[in-house]
């Protein structure tokens, strides 16, 4: 399978996987940090408030999934081991559970903004270097741009993917604000069907009937915002 890919394509996939793994780790740490600030130190007690990848990476979700998605030519995203938290220890469980959930996507948005700022500085440094005759080699400059732009894009993918209102993704927690009692318990039960639904959207629909609802959603959200941010540079 790899034989059909050029060295440049494989390198781009590897860069995407490494960056999405790092961004997913930051995403999970953000959940734990928010929970700790809101009264629940479960993640801190479990040693999960660290950027050490060993504490967070899931072999399938953090490595295999993004590699497969990259080799298939689809959007590269991943998930890490969920940070443990106990909503009963939060000071205001109903409100704070939503804030903890949204902390993950918020961290990806902030990383995308950071990447955009770095891209702006780097791009204008390259322009001034060309004018002064002290430019890096074209290959080096191009690969640095690839890394920065990929960092922006994978974070936007992670943000919008996790905002899908399907348990156990972060977006589903917003719906919890409007549920109580039996309705909330029923919604928790839906979690057991979430992964099959996502797998169908990611692999079955595109290959069997030519529909890619997940890809279309990410194109009009992550893709649109990526183009807008990069165009500002």
DRENPA-3360 file (N, C-alpha, C; in nm, 2 decimals, always signed):
BEGIN
1 = XXXXXXXX = +0.08/-0.12/+0.00/+0.00/+0.00/+0.00/+0.09/+0.13/+0.00 ~ +0.19/+0.13/+0.08/+0.28/+0.24/+0.09/+0.35/+0.26/-0.04 ~ +0.37/+0.16/-0.12/+0.45/+0.17/-0.24/+0.38/+0.27/-0.34 ~ +0.25/+0.28/-0.33/+0.17/+0.37/-0.42/+0.19/+0.52/-0.38 ~ +0.25/+0.55/-0.26/+0.27/+0.68/-0.22/+0.41/+0.73/-0.24 ~ +0.42/+0.86/-0.27/+0.56/+0.91/-0.29/+0.61/+0.94/-0.15 ~ +0.74/+0.97/-0.14/+0.81/+1.00/-0.02/+0.75/+1.13/+0.04 ~ +0.72/+1.22/-0.04/+0.66/+1.35/+0.00/+0.52/+1.32/+0.06;
9 = XXXXXXXX = +0.44/+1.24/+0.00/+0.31/+1.21/+0.05/+0.31/+1.14/+0.19 ~ +0.40/+1.04/+0.20/+0.42/+0.97/+0.33/+0.47/+1.07/+0.44 ~ +0.56/+1.16/+0.40/+0.61/+1.25/+0.50/+0.50/+1.35/+0.55 ~ +0.41/+1.39/+0.45/+0.30/+1.47/+0.49/+0.20/+1.40/+0.59 ~ +0.18/+1.27/+0.56/+0.09/+1.19/+0.64/+0.15/+1.18/+0.78 ~ +0.28/+1.15/+0.79/+0.35/+1.14/+0.92/+0.34/+1.27/+1.00 ~ +0.36/+1.38/+0.93/+0.35/+1.51/+1.00/+0.21/+1.53/+1.05 ~ +0.11/+1.50/+0.97/-0.03/+1.51/+1.02/-0.06/+1.43/+1.14;
17 = XXXXXXXX = -0.01/+1.30/+1.14/-0.04/+1.21/+1.25/+0.03/+1.26/+1.38 ~ +0.15/+1.30/+1.37/+0.23/+1.35/+1.48/+0.16/+1.48/+1.54 ~ +0.12/+1.57/+1.45/+0.05/+1.69/+1.50/-0.09/+1.67/+1.56 ~ -0.16/+1.57/+1.50/-0.29/+1.55/+1.55/-0.28/+1.47/+1.69 ~ -0.18/+1.39/+1.70/-0.16/+1.33/+1.83/-0.13/+1.43/+1.94 ~ -0.04/+1.52/+1.91/+0.00/+1.63/+2.01/-0.13/+1.71/+2.04 ~ -0.20/+1.75/+1.94/-0.32/+1.83/+1.96/-0.43/+1.76/+2.04 ~ -0.44/+1.63/+2.02/-0.54/+1.55/+2.09/-0.50/+1.54/+2.24;
25 = XXXXXXXX = -0.37/+1.53/+2.27/-0.32/+1.53/+2.41/-0.35/+1.66/+2.48 ~ -0.33/+1.78/+2.41/-0.36/+1.91/+2.47/-0.51/+1.92/+2.49 ~ -0.59/+1.86/+2.40/-0.74/+1.86/+2.41/-0.78/+1.79/+2.54 ~ -0.72/+1.67/+2.57/-0.76/+1.60/+2.69/-0.71/+1.67/+2.81 ~ -0.59/+1.72/+2.81/-0.54/+1.80/+2.93/-0.63/+1.91/+2.96 ~ -0.68/+1.98/+2.85/-0.77/+2.09/+2.88/-0.90/+2.05/+2.95 ~ -0.95/+1.93/+2.92/-1.07/+1.88/+2.99/-1.03/+1.86/+3.14 ~ -0.92/+1.80/+3.17/-0.88/+1.78/+3.31/-0.85/+1.91/+3.38;
33 = XXXXXXXX = -0.79/+2.00/+3.31/-0.76/+2.13/+3.37/-0.89/+2.21/+3.41 ~ -0.98/+2.21/+3.32/-1.11/+2.27/+3.34/-1.18/+2.21/+3.46 ~ -1.19/+2.07/+3.46/-1.25/+2.00/+3.57/-1.19/+2.04/+3.71 ~ -1.05/+2.04/+3.71/-0.98/+2.07/+3.83/-1.01/+2.21/+3.88 ~ -1.02/+2.31/+3.78/-1.06/+2.45/+3.82/-1.20/+2.46/+3.87 ~ -1.28/+2.37/+3.83/-1.43/+2.37/+3.87/-1.46/+2.28/+3.98 ~ -1.35/+2.23/+4.05/-1.38/+2.16/+4.17/-1.35/+2.01/+4.17 ~ -1.33/+1.95/+4.05/-1.31/+1.81/+4.04/-1.16/+1.78/+4.01;
41 = XXXXXXXX = -1.08/+1.73/+4.11/-0.94/+1.70/+4.09/-0.91/+1.56/+4.04 ~ -1.01/+1.49/+3.99/-1.00/+1.35/+3.95/-0.88/+1.33/+3.85 ~ -0.88/+1.41/+3.75/-0.77/+1.40/+3.65/-0.64/+1.43/+3.71 ~ -0.63/+1.52/+3.80/-0.50/+1.56/+3.86/-0.46/+1.44/+3.95 ~ -0.55/+1.38/+4.02/-0.52/+1.26/+4.11/-0.47/+1.14/+4.02 ~ -0.52/+1.13/+3.90/-0.49/+1.02/+3.81/-0.36/+1.05/+3.73 ~ -0.30/+1.16/+3.76/-0.17/+1.20/+3.69/-0.19/+1.23/+3.54 ~ -0.31/+1.29/+3.51/-0.34/+1.31/+3.37/-0.33/+1.46/+3.33;
49 = XXXXXXXX = -0.29/+1.55/+3.42/-0.27/+1.69/+3.39/-0.12/+1.71/+3.35 ~ -0.08/+1.64/+3.24/+0.05/+1.64/+3.19/+0.05/+1.63/+3.04 ~ +0.14/+1.69/+2.98/+0.15/+1.68/+2.83/+0.24/+1.56/+2.78 ~ +0.27/+1.48/+2.88/+0.35/+1.35/+2.84/+0.25/+1.26/+2.76 ~ +0.29/+1.24/+2.63/+0.20/+1.16/+2.55/+0.17/+1.02/+2.61 ~ +0.26/+0.96/+2.68/+0.24/+0.83/+2.74/+0.12/+0.82/+2.83 ~ +0.08/+0.93/+2.89/-0.03/+0.93/+2.98/-0.17/+0.94/+2.91 ~ -0.16/+0.97/+2.78/-0.29/+1.00/+2.71/-0.32/+0.92/+2.58;
57 = XXXXXXXX = -0.21/+0.88/+2.51/-0.23/+0.82/+2.38/-0.30/+0.69/+2.38 ~ -0.39/+0.67/+2.29/-0.46/+0.54/+2.28/-0.41/+0.48/+2.15 ~ -0.36/+0.35/+2.15/-0.30/+0.29/+2.03/-0.38/+0.30/+1.91 ~ -0.51/+0.27/+1.93/-0.60/+0.27/+1.81/-0.64/+0.41/+1.77 ~ -0.70/+0.48/+1.87/-0.75/+0.62/+1.84/-0.65/+0.72/+1.81 ~ -0.53/+0.71/+1.87/-0.43/+0.81/+1.85/-0.33/+0.78/+1.74 ~ -0.31/+0.66/+1.70/-0.21/+0.62/+1.61/-0.27/+0.55/+1.48 ~ -0.34/+0.44/+1.51/-0.39/+0.36/+1.39/-0.50/+0.44/+1.31;
65 = XXXXXXXX = -0.59/+0.50/+1.39/-0.70/+0.57/+1.32/-0.65/+0.69/+1.23 ~ -0.56/+0.78/+1.28/-0.51/+0.89/+1.19/-0.43/+0.83/+1.08 ~ -0.35/+0.73/+1.10/-0.27/+0.67/+0.99/-0.36/+0.62/+0.88 ~ -0.47/+0.54/+0.92/-0.56/+0.49/+0.82/-0.63/+0.60/+0.75 ~ -0.68/+0.70/+0.82/-0.75/+0.81/+0.76/-0.65/+0.88/+0.66 ~ -0.53/+0.90/+0.70/-0.43/+0.97/+0.61/-0.40/+0.89/+0.49 ~ -0.38/+0.76/+0.50/-0.36/+0.67/+0.39/-0.48/+0.66/+0.29 ~ -0.60/+0.68/+0.35/-0.72/+0.67/+0.27/-0.74/+0.81/+0.20;
73 = XXXXXXXX = -0.67/+0.91/+0.24/-0.68/+1.04/+0.18/-0.79/+1.12/+0.24 ~ -0.84/+1.08/+0.36/-0.95/+1.15/+0.42/-0.89/+1.25/+0.53 ~ -0.98/+1.32/+0.60/-0.93/+1.41/+0.70/-0.86/+1.33/+0.81 ~ -0.75/+1.38/+0.86/-0.68/+1.31/+0.97/-0.72/+1.37/+1.10 ~ -0.78/+1.29/+1.18/-0.81/+1.32/+1.32/-0.80/+1.20/+1.41 ~ -0.79/+1.22/+1.54/-0.77/+1.12/+1.63/-0.84/+1.15/+1.77 ~ -0.83/+1.05/+1.85/-0.88/+1.07/+1.99/-0.78/+1.00/+2.09 ~ -0.76/+1.07/+2.20/-0.68/+1.01/+2.31/-0.76/+0.95/+2.41;
81 = XXXXXXXX = -0.70/+0.88/+2.51/-0.78/+0.83/+2.62/-0.85/+0.94/+2.69 ~ -0.98/+0.92/+2.71/-1.06/+1.03/+2.78/-1.00/+1.05/+2.92 ~ -0.99/+1.18/+2.96/-0.95/+1.22/+3.09/-1.06/+1.19/+3.19 ~ -1.03/+1.11/+3.30/-1.14/+1.08/+3.40/-1.18/+1.21/+3.47 ~ -1.31/+1.21/+3.50/-1.36/+1.32/+3.58/-1.49/+1.27/+3.65 ~ -1.52/+1.33/+3.76/-1.64/+1.29/+3.83/-1.73/+1.41/+3.84 ~ -1.84/+1.41/+3.77/-1.93/+1.53/+3.77/-1.99/+1.56/+3.91 ~ -2.00/+1.46/+3.99/-2.05/+1.48/+4.13/-1.96/+1.56/+4.21;
89 = XXXXXXXX = -1.83/+1.58/+4.17/-1.74/+1.66/+4.25/-1.73/+1.80/+4.20 ~ -1.80/+1.83/+4.09/-1.80/+1.96/+4.03/-1.89/+2.05/+4.12 ~ -1.85/+2.18/+4.13/-1.93/+2.27/+4.22/-2.07/+2.29/+4.17 ~ -2.09/+2.30/+4.04/-2.22/+2.31/+3.98/-2.23/+2.21/+3.86 ~ -2.26/+2.08/+3.89/-2.25/+1.98/+3.80/-2.32/+2.00/+3.66 ~ -2.44/+2.06/+3.67/-2.52/+2.07/+3.54/-2.45/+2.17/+3.45 ~ -2.40/+2.28/+3.50/-2.33/+2.38/+3.42/-2.18/+2.34/+3.39 ~ -2.12/+2.29/+3.50/-1.97/+2.27/+3.48/-1.94/+2.15/+3.39;
97 = XXXXXXXX = -2.03/+2.05/+3.38/-2.01/+1.94/+3.29/-2.00/+1.99/+3.15 ~ -2.08/+2.09/+3.11/-2.07/+2.14/+2.98/-1.94/+2.22/+2.96 ~ -1.90/+2.30/+3.06/-1.78/+2.37/+3.05/-1.66/+2.28/+3.04 ~ -1.66/+2.17/+3.11/-1.55/+2.08/+3.10/-1.54/+2.02/+2.96 ~ -1.66/+1.98/+2.90/-1.66/+1.93/+2.77/-1.61/+2.03/+2.67 ~ -1.66/+2.15/+2.68/-1.62/+2.25/+2.58/-1.47/+2.30/+2.59 ~ -1.41/+2.27/+2.70/-1.27/+2.31/+2.72/-1.18/+2.24/+2.61 ~ -1.21/+2.12/+2.57/-1.13/+2.04/+2.47/-1.14/+2.11/+2.34;
105 = XXXXXXXX = -1.26/+2.13/+2.28/-1.26/+2.20/+2.15/-1.20/+2.35/+2.16 ~ -1.23/+2.41/+2.28/-1.17/+2.55/+2.29/-1.02/+2.54/+2.28 ~ -0.96/+2.44/+2.34/-0.81/+2.43/+2.33/-0.76/+2.41/+2.19 ~ -0.84/+2.34/+2.11/-0.80/+2.32/+1.97/-0.82/+2.45/+1.89 ~ -0.92/+2.53/+1.93/-0.94/+2.66/+1.86/-0.82/+2.76/+1.90 ~ -0.78/+2.75/+2.02/-0.67/+2.84/+2.06/-0.54/+2.79/+2.00 ~ -0.52/+2.66/+1.98/-0.40/+2.61/+1.91/-0.41/+2.66/+1.76 ~ -0.53/+2.66/+1.70/-0.54/+2.70/+1.56/-0.50/+2.85/+1.55;
113 = XXXXXXXX = -0.55/+2.93/+1.65/-0.51/+3.07/+1.65/-0.36/+3.09/+1.67 ~ -0.30/+3.01/+1.76/-0.16/+3.02/+1.78/-0.08/+2.98/+1.65 ~ -0.13/+2.88/+1.59/-0.07/+2.84/+1.46/-0.08/+2.95/+1.36 ~ -0.19/+3.02/+1.35/-0.21/+3.13/+1.26/-0.11/+3.24/+1.29 ~ -0.09/+3.27/+1.42/+0.00/+3.38/+1.46/+0.14/+3.34/+1.42 ~ +0.18/+3.21/+1.44/+0.31/+3.17/+1.40/+0.33/+3.17/+1.25 ~ +0.22/+3.13/+1.18/+0.23/+3.14/+1.03/+0.25/+3.28/+0.98 ~ +0.18/+3.38/+1.04/+0.19/+3.52/+1.00/+0.33/+3.57/+1.02;
121 = XXXXXXXX = +0.39/+3.54/+1.14/+0.53/+3.58/+1.17/+0.63/+3.52/+1.07 ~ +0.61/+3.38/+1.05/+0.70/+3.31/+0.97/+0.70/+3.36/+0.82 ~ +0.57/+3.37/+0.78/+0.56/+3.42/+0.64/+0.62/+3.55/+0.61 ~ +0.60/+3.65/+0.70/+0.65/+3.78/+0.68/+0.81/+3.78/+0.70 ~ +0.85/+3.69/+0.79/+1.00/+3.68/+0.80/+1.06/+3.62/+0.67 ~ +0.99/+3.52/+0.61/+1.04/+3.47/+0.48/+1.05/+3.58/+0.38 ~ +0.94/+3.66/+0.37/+0.94/+3.77/+0.27/+1.06/+3.87/+0.29 ~ +1.08/+3.91/+0.42/+1.19/+4.00/+0.45/+1.32/+3.93/+0.42;
129 = XXXXXXXX = +1.33/+3.80/+0.44/+1.46/+3.73/+0.42/+1.49/+3.73/+0.27 ~ +1.38/+3.70/+0.19/+1.40/+3.70/+0.05/+1.45/+3.84/+0.00 ~ +1.39/+3.94/+0.05/+1.43/+4.08/+0.01/+1.58/+4.11/+0.05 ~ +1.62/+4.05/+0.17/+1.76/+4.08/+0.21/+1.86/+3.98/+0.16 ~ +1.81/+3.88/+0.09/+1.90/+3.78/+0.03/+1.95/+3.68/+0.13 ~ +1.88/+3.67/+0.25/+1.93/+3.57/+0.35/+1.82/+3.46/+0.37 ~ +1.75/+3.42/+0.26/+1.65/+3.33/+0.27/+1.70/+3.19/+0.30 ~ +1.62/+3.11/+0.37/+1.65/+2.97/+0.39/+1.63/+2.90/+0.25;
137 = XXXXXXXX = +1.67/+2.77/+0.24/+1.65/+2.70/+0.12/+1.50/+2.69/+0.09 ~ +1.46/+2.68/-0.03/+1.32/+2.67/-0.07/+1.26/+2.55/+0.00 ~ +1.33/+2.44/-0.01/+1.27/+2.31/+0.05/+1.25/+2.32/+0.20 ~ +1.34/+2.38/+0.27/+1.33/+2.40/+0.42/+1.21/+2.49/+0.45 ~ +1.21/+2.60/+0.38/+1.10/+2.70/+0.40/+0.96/+2.64/+0.37 ~ +0.96/+2.56/+0.27/+0.83/+2.50/+0.23/+0.78/+2.40/+0.33 ~ +0.87/+2.32/+0.38/+0.83/+2.22/+0.48/+0.79/+2.28/+0.61 ~ +0.86/+2.39/+0.65/+0.81/+2.46/+0.77/+0.67/+2.51/+0.75;
145 = XXXXXXXX = +0.64/+2.56/+0.64/+0.50/+2.61/+0.61/+0.41/+2.49/+0.62 ~ +0.44/+2.38/+0.56/+0.36/+2.26/+0.57/+0.32/+2.22/+0.71 ~ +0.43/+2.22/+0.80/+0.41/+2.19/+0.94/+0.31/+2.29/+1.01 ~ +0.33/+2.41/+0.99/+0.25/+2.52/+1.05/+0.11/+2.51/+1.00 ~ +0.09/+2.50/+0.87/-0.05/+2.50/+0.81/-0.12/+2.37/+0.85 ~ -0.05/+2.26/+0.86/-0.11/+2.13/+0.91/-0.15/+2.14/+1.05 ~ -0.07/+2.20/+1.13/-0.11/+2.22/+1.27/-0.24/+2.30/+1.29 ~ -0.25/+2.40/+1.21/-0.38/+2.48/+1.21/-0.49/+2.39/+1.17;
153 = XXXXXXXX = -0.48/+2.32/+1.06/-0.59/+2.25/+1.00/-0.63/+2.13/+1.09 ~ -0.54/+2.06/+1.15/-0.58/+1.94/+1.23/-0.65/+1.98/+1.36 ~ -0.61/+2.10/+1.41/-0.68/+2.15/+1.53/-0.82/+2.19/+1.50 ~ -0.84/+2.25/+1.38/-0.98/+2.28/+1.34/-1.06/+2.16/+1.32 ~ -1.00/+2.05/+1.26/-1.07/+1.93/+1.24/-1.11/+1.87/+1.38 ~ -1.02/+1.87/+1.47/-1.05/+1.81/+1.60/-1.16/+1.89/+1.67 ~ -1.15/+2.02/+1.66/-1.25/+2.10/+1.73/-1.39/+2.07/+1.67 ~ -1.41/+2.08/+1.54/-1.54/+2.06/+1.48/-1.59/+1.91/+1.49;
161 = XXXXXXXX = -1.50/+1.82/+1.48/-1.53/+1.68/+1.50/-1.59/+1.66/+1.64 ~ -1.52/+1.71/+1.74/-1.57/+1.69/+1.88/-1.69/+1.77/+1.92 ~ -1.73/+1.87/+1.83/-1.85/+1.94/+1.86/-1.97/+1.87/+1.80 ~ -1.96/+1.76/+1.73/-2.07/+1.69/+1.68/-2.15/+1.64/+1.80 ~ -2.28/+1.67/+1.80/-2.37/+1.64/+1.92/-2.41/+1.49/+1.93 ~ -2.31/+1.41/+1.93/-2.33/+1.26/+1.94/-2.25/+1.21/+2.06 ~ -2.31/+1.14/+2.16/-2.23/+1.08/+2.27/-2.13/+0.98/+2.21 ~ -2.01/+0.98/+2.27/-1.96/+1.06/+2.38/-1.88/+1.18/+2.35;
169 = XXXXXXXX = -1.90/+1.23/+2.22/-1.83/+1.35/+2.18/-1.87/+1.47/+2.26 ~ -1.78/+1.57/+2.27/-1.80/+1.69/+2.36/-1.93/+1.76/+2.33 ~ -1.96/+1.77/+2.20/-2.08/+1.84/+2.16/-2.21/+1.79/+2.22 ~ -2.21/+1.66/+2.26/-2.33/+1.60/+2.32/-2.36/+1.66/+2.46 ~ -2.25/+1.70/+2.52/-2.27/+1.75/+2.66/-2.36/+1.88/+2.66 ~ -2.36/+1.96/+2.55/-2.44/+2.08/+2.55/-2.58/+2.04/+2.56 ~ -2.62/+1.93/+2.50/-2.76/+1.89/+2.50/-2.80/+1.86/+2.64 ~ -2.71/+1.81/+2.73/-2.74/+1.78/+2.87/-2.80/+1.90/+2.94;
177 = XXXXXXXX = -2.77/+2.02/+2.90/-2.83/+2.13/+2.97/-2.98/+2.13/+2.96 ~ -3.04/+2.07/+2.85/-3.18/+2.07/+2.83/-3.25/+1.94/+2.87 ~ -3.17/+1.85/+2.93/-3.23/+1.72/+2.96/-3.22/+1.70/+3.11 ~ -3.31/+1.62/+3.16/-3.31/+1.58/+3.31/-3.39/+1.45/+3.32 ~ -3.37/+1.39/+3.44/-3.44/+1.26/+3.47/-3.42/+1.15/+3.37 ~ -3.53/+1.09/+3.32/-3.53/+0.98/+3.23/-3.47/+1.02/+3.10 ~ -3.50/+1.14/+3.05/-3.45/+1.18/+2.92/-3.29/+1.18/+2.92 ~ -3.24/+1.22/+3.03/-3.09/+1.23/+3.04/-3.04/+1.08/+3.05;
185 = XXXXXXXX = -3.10/+0.99/+3.12/-3.06/+0.86/+3.13/-3.07/+0.79/+2.99 ~ -3.17/+0.82/+2.92/-3.18/+0.76/+2.78/-3.07/+0.81/+2.69 ~ -3.04/+0.94/+2.71/-2.93/+0.99/+2.62/-2.80/+0.93/+2.66 ~ -2.77/+0.90/+2.78/-2.65/+0.82/+2.82/-2.65/+0.69/+2.75 ~ -2.76/+0.62/+2.74/-2.77/+0.49/+2.68/-2.73/+0.49/+2.53 ~ -2.75/+0.61/+2.47/-2.72/+0.62/+2.33/-2.57/+0.61/+2.30 ~ -2.49/+0.64/+2.41/-2.35/+0.63/+2.39/-2.30/+0.50/+2.34 ~ -2.37/+0.39/+2.37/-2.32/+0.26/+2.32/-2.33/+0.25/+2.17;
193 = XXXXXXXX = -2.41/+0.33/+2.11/-2.43/+0.33/+1.96/-2.35/+0.43/+1.89 ~ -2.28/+0.52/+1.96/-2.21/+0.63/+1.90/-2.10/+0.59/+1.81 ~ -2.01/+0.50/+1.85/-1.90/+0.46/+1.77/-1.94/+0.39/+1.64 ~ -2.04/+0.30/+1.65/-2.08/+0.24/+1.52/-2.14/+0.34/+1.42 ~ -2.21/+0.44/+1.47/-2.26/+0.55/+1.39/-2.15/+0.63/+1.32 ~ -2.05/+0.66/+1.40/-1.93/+0.74/+1.35/-1.85/+0.65/+1.25 ~ -1.84/+0.52/+1.28/-1.76/+0.44/+1.18/-1.84/+0.42/+1.05 ~ -1.97/+0.42/+1.06/-2.05/+0.41/+0.94/-2.03/+0.54/+0.85;
201 = XXXXXXXX = -2.03/+0.65/+0.92/-2.02/+0.78/+0.85/-1.88/+0.80/+0.79 ~ -1.78/+0.74/+0.86/-1.64/+0.76/+0.82/-1.60/+0.66/+0.71 ~ -1.65/+0.54/+0.71/-1.60/+0.44/+0.62/-1.70/+0.37/+0.53 ~ -1.82/+0.34/+0.59/-1.92/+0.26/+0.51/-1.99/+0.35/+0.41 ~ -2.04/+0.47/+0.45/-2.12/+0.55/+0.35/-2.03/+0.60/+0.24 ~ -1.91/+0.65/+0.26/-1.83/+0.69/+0.15/-1.79/+0.58/+0.05 ~ -1.76/+0.46/+0.10/-1.71/+0.35/+0.01/-1.83/+0.28/-0.05 ~ -1.94/+0.27/+0.02/-2.05/+0.18/-0.03/-2.15/+0.26/-0.12;
209 = XXXXXXXX = -2.19/+0.38/-0.07/-2.29/+0.45/-0.15/-2.24/+0.59/-0.20 ~ -2.12/+0.61/-0.17/-2.06/+0.74/-0.23/-2.10/+0.86/-0.15 ~ -2.16/+0.85/-0.03/-2.19/+0.97/+0.05/-2.09/+0.98/+0.16 ~ -2.05/+1.11/+0.18/-1.95/+1.14/+0.29/-2.00/+1.25/+0.37 ~ -2.10/+1.23/+0.46/-2.16/+1.34/+0.54/-2.06/+1.40/+0.63 ~ -1.97/+1.31/+0.69/-1.87/+1.37/+0.78/-1.77/+1.45/+0.71 ~ -1.73/+1.41/+0.60/-1.63/+1.49/+0.52/-1.69/+1.62/+0.47 ~ -1.82/+1.62/+0.43/-1.89/+1.74/+0.39/-1.90/+1.84/+0.51;
217 = XXXXXXXX = -1.94/+1.78/+0.62/-1.95/+1.87/+0.74/-1.82/+1.93/+0.78 ~ -1.71/+1.86/+0.77/-1.58/+1.91/+0.81/-1.53/+2.01/+0.70 ~ -1.57/+1.99/+0.58/-1.53/+2.08/+0.47/-1.59/+2.22/+0.49 ~ -1.72/+2.22/+0.53/-1.79/+2.35/+0.55/-1.77/+2.42/+0.68 ~ -1.70/+2.35/+0.77/-1.67/+2.40/+0.90/-1.52/+2.42/+0.92 ~ -1.45/+2.32/+0.94/-1.30/+2.33/+0.95/-1.24/+2.38/+0.83 ~ -1.28/+2.33/+0.71/-1.22/+2.38/+0.59/-1.24/+2.53/+0.56 ~ -1.36/+2.57/+0.59/-1.40/+2.71/+0.57/-1.32/+2.80/+0.66;
225 = XXXXXXXX = -1.31/+2.76/+0.79/-1.24/+2.85/+0.89/-1.09/+2.85/+0.86 ~ -1.04/+2.73/+0.82/-0.90/+2.72/+0.79/-0.86/+2.82/+0.67 ~ -0.94/+2.82/+0.57/-0.92/+2.91/+0.46/-0.93/+3.06/+0.50 ~ -1.02/+3.09/+0.59/-1.04/+3.22/+0.64/-0.91/+3.27/+0.72 ~ -0.87/+3.18/+0.81/-0.75/+3.22/+0.89/-0.62/+3.23/+0.81 ~ -0.60/+3.14/+0.71/-0.48/+3.15/+0.63/-0.48/+3.27/+0.54 ~ -0.60/+3.30/+0.49/-0.61/+3.42/+0.40/-0.58/+3.55/+0.47 ~ -0.59/+3.55/+0.61/-0.55/+3.67/+0.68/-0.40/+3.69/+0.69;
233 = X = -0.33/+3.59/+0.66/-0.18/+3.60/+0.67/-0.13/+3.67/+0.55;
% end
